[in-house]
C-alpha cells in the first residue's frame, strides 16, 4: 500500500470554493482501480488549510493515478486558482500494509 498526504494552504476564505471545484477530481480518484481512500480534512486551527489523505493498493496504482486524465486536469484545473502556495506532500510506501490498524491504546 502507498499512503499519501497532501497539505494545501489556500487563499483566505476559499476553502469551500476549492472543495467544490475539486469534487469531480475527488469522485474520479475514488473510482480508480486500486484506490483505497481519498479524503479531505480542514484544519481546525486554520480553515484555509486542507489536508488530503489518500491510499492506493501499490505504487503501480499510484502511478496510474498520476497518469490519469483527471489528475492532469486537477493539477492545472479550476481548483488550482484557490491554492496559495506549493503544497507539501508526504509519500509513504508501506508494502507490508493493506489499510488502517486499530489503535492499541483504546
N, C-alpha and C positions, 0 to 999 in steps of 0.2 A: 504494500500500500504506500502511496505517496500522500503526504499531508502538507497543505499549503495554507499559509495565512497571508493576507494582503491588507495592510493598513493604509487607508486613504485619508488624507487631510483634504477636506472640501472647502470651497469658498464659503464664507459666512452665510448661514441661512439657506443653503442649497441642498441639504441632505434629503429632504422629501422629493425634490425635483430629480436629484441624482438617482434615487431608488426607483422612481417611476420610469426614468429614461433607460435604466438598465434592466427592467423587468423582462423584456424579450430575451436578452442575453442570459439572464438567470434561468429562465424557463428552458432555453435551448441547452444550457450546460447541464441542468438536472436531467435532461432527457438523453444525454450521451451514454453510449455503452461504456461501462467501466467507471462512471461517476458514482461515488458513494454518497456524497452530500455536497451541497453548495448553499451556504447561508451567509446572510449579512447581519451584523450586530452594530448598534450605535453606542458609542461611548457614553457612559453616564456622567463623565466629567467634562466631555467636550462633544456636544451634539453635532459638530461638524467633522467628526472623525468616525469613519465606518471601517469596521473590521470584517473582512470576508474570510470565512474558513471553508476550505474545500478539500475533498479527498477523492482519489482515483484508485482503481484496483492495482495499478502498477505504472511504471514510467512510460510504457507504451500507450496506455490510455491517456496519460497526461500530455504526451506528445501529440496524440490525435486531437486533444482539446485545443492546444495552442496552434495547431494547423487547420482548425475548423474555420469556416467562413464567418460564423458568428463571433469567434474570438477576434479575428482580424477586424471585423466591423466594430466590435466592442472596444478595441484599443483606440480606434480612430473615430468612433461613432458619437452619437448625441450626448452620452453621459460624460465624455471627456471634458466638455466645457465647464463642468462643475468641480473638477479636481484642481486643487490649489497648488500642489507640488508633486514631484515624482513619488509614487507610492513606495512604501517599504514592503519587503516580501521575506517570508521565511519558508523554505522548501525543505522538507524532511522526507528522506527515503526510509521508510520503516518496513523493509522487506518481510520481516517476520510477523507483521501485524495485519489484521483484517478489519479493524474498526476500533470502536471505543472499548475501554475496560471500565469496570465499576470501581469507584473509589473505595479502597480497602478500609479507610478510616471511618466509614459510615457503617 
